[in-house]
Amino acid sequence: MPEPAPESFADLAAWLRAGLARPATSTWLECDGIKLHTREWGTPGRPGVVLVHGGAANTHWWDHIAPWLAGERHVVAVDLSGHGDSEWRPDGYTLSRWADEVLAVADRLADAPARPVLIGHSMGGLVSLRAGLRGDPRLGGVVVLDVAARRRTPSELQRRHARATSTGRLFATREEAAAAFQTLPADRHASQIPSIVRHIAAASVRYVDGGWTWKTDRRIFLRDELHLDDLRPAPVPVWLVAAENGLLSEARAGAMARRLGAAATVLSIPLAGHHLMLDQPVALVASLRAALASLRRETHHDDQR
């Protein structure tokens, strides 16, 4: 049975509490010798959705979003290697290896009546695009949330290298670590919801010898990039979802759509910052529902040919 629509709640706070109250089931799988952690909502056997977090994030970024997609679907969020509770890769990370992981998760949903859809935010959007461009018959489509395929400036690459090679901060308590949580890049023109930020922060720390730190291998920042020149006509439908105050400008979205061809659809969420699930979650859910409904119609039509 479909979940209640957001409009059936008195206010945003009640809607958020209702989403967070729906527990996920933790599961594990192995890909290329690495143990990956996933969390699931909904009913196995229904059309599948794979949620892919951004860089230095984890499955808990989807806790208040996934339940509202799971009424008629089987939704699985994955901790990419080097993130969350998944294992770290001793020899580093690439978008292609993360794409292998995402496709391994999608493969577990292959018994559903419709091919699974990838939804990726930020770096996870690049990973999902990389997977989608392979033309894998397991996929029904890709939804990319506010990330642009582009070349980084020398200063950006320098900052990323500095983050990757630093030792990182240690905190005396879990609470101190969570209190220091902040998103990068900063959403200067968006208002993040404090209760959701606190929820994600508390789920993003781990204990190590000497104190508390983040659940992220800092070497993830040495990953490769996906450039505009790497894009080509997509073999599966692709939705490019921009945040009005985020990274995917109208010009960048248009350039990506032209490279991806007729399979691309562009949508913008008003008032959202880059971390759009933190400031415009209701609009994000509505947009994702629309994208998933459209993709299901498209893939069903293709399958009937």
VENDAWO-V576758 format. One record per residue. RES is the residue in one letter. BURIAL is 1 if it has 16 or more other C-alpha atoms within 10 Angstrom, else 0. Layout:
# VENDAWO-V576758
res burial
RES BURIAL
RES BURIAL
This chain:
# VENDAWO-V576758
res burial
M 0
P 0
E 0
P 0
A 0
P 1
E 0
S 0
F 0
A 0
D 0
L 0
A 0
A 0
W 1
L 1
R 0
A 0
G 1
L 1
A 0
R 0
P 0
A 1
T 0
S 0
T 0
W 0
L 1
E 0
C 1
D 0
G 0
I 1
K 1
L 1
H 1
T 1
R 1
E 1
W 1
G 1
T 0
P 1
G 0
R 1
P 1
G 1
V 1
V 1
L 1
V 1
H 1
G 1
G 1
A 1
A 1
N 1
T 1
H 1
W 1
W 1
D 1
H 1
I 1
A 1
P 1
W 1
L 1
A 1
G 1
E 0
R 1
H 1
V 1
V 1
A 1
V 1
D 1
L 1
S 1
G 1
H 1
G 1
D 1
S 1
E 1
W 1
R 1
P 0
D 0
G 0
Y 1
T 0
L 1
S 1
R 1
W 1
A 1
D 1
E 1
V 1
L 1
A 1
V 1
A 1
D 0
R 0
L 1
A 1
D 0
A 0
P 0
A 1
R 1
P 1
V 1
L 1
I 1
G 1
H 1
S 1
M 1
G 1
G 1
L 1
V 1
S 1
L 1
R 1
A 1
G 1
L 1
R 0
G 0
D 0
P 0
R 1
L 1
G 1
G 1
V 1
V 1
V 1
L 1
D 1
V 1
A 1
A 1
R 0
R 0
R 0
T 0
P 0
S 0
E 0
L 0
Q 0
R 0
R 1
H 1
A 0
R 1
A 1
T 0
S 0
T 0
G 0
R 0
L 1
F 1
A 0
T 0
R 1
E 0
E 0
A 1
A 1
A 0
A 0
F 1
Q 0
T 0
L 0
P 0
A 0
D 1
R 0
H 0
A 1
S 0
Q 1
I 0
P 0
S 0
I 1
V 1
R 0
H 1
I 1
A 1
A 1
A 1
S 1
V 1
R 1
Y 0
V 0
D 0
G 0
G 0
W 1
T 1
W 1
K 1
T 1
D 1
R 1
R 1
I 1
F 1
L 1
R 0
D 0
E 1
L 1
H 0
L 1
D 0
D 0
L 1
R 0
P 0
A 1
P 1
V 1
P 1
V 1
W 1
L 1
V 1
A 1
A 1
E 1
N 1
G 1
L 1
L 1
S 1
E 0
A 0
R 1
A 1
G 1
A 0
M 1
A 1
R 0
R 1
L 1
G 1
A 0
A 1
A 1
T 1
V 1
L 1
S 1
I 1
P 0
L 1
A 1
G 1
H 1
H 1
L 1
M 1
L 1
D 1
Q 1
P 1
V 1
A 1
L 1
V 1
A 1
S 1
L 1
R 0
A 0
A 1
L 1
A 0
S 0
L 1
R 1
R 0
E 0
T 1
H 0
H 0
D 0
D 0
Q 0
R 0
